[in-house]
Amino acid sequence: MRKLFYFLGLSLFLMSCNQNSGESGSGAEGSSNAKVDQLKGEVMKIHDDAMHKKGDVQSLLTTLKKAEFSSTEDSLAIQEAYKALKNADKGMMQWMREFKQVDDQGWSEDEKIAYLKEELEKMNSISNSTNEALALANETVETVAGNK
């Protein structure tokens, strides 16, 4: 019985050592894993920040859709702001459909890093588009409401 416990204990110890060594990595592989994790975190942070603004986007879309305008100029401004919000929202939805979890792809660390750098650029662009569309829509709502 003691031999069985000894064998089980030794087996568990060896398995835990193997798992720990795979997770921590060493040398270049460890730094690659850290770079992948860092980039993944940056991409998801920007994504999460942009998603928090989705409620504002939807609210402004509704406001603009219902907005009454007194001139052709107001109408064009409303259409422009509405289109900017729709395009920003569409960009985010498309990005989410196309985004791949790098750990599920069988890619090398270099491929993961290259992919995440591209996705970081895309997310920065989407975030900027969202912020610009929100600013334009807010300004349009204030201007059109102020003309009444």
Secondary structure, DSSP 8 states (H G I E B T S, - for coil): -HHHHHHHHHHHHHHHHHHHHHHH--HHHHHHHHHHHHHHHHHHHHHHHHHHTHHHHHHHHHHHHH---SSHHHHHHHHHHHHHHHHHHHHHHHHHHH---GGGTT--HHHHHHHHHHHHHHHHHHHHHHHHHHHHHHHHHHHHHHT-
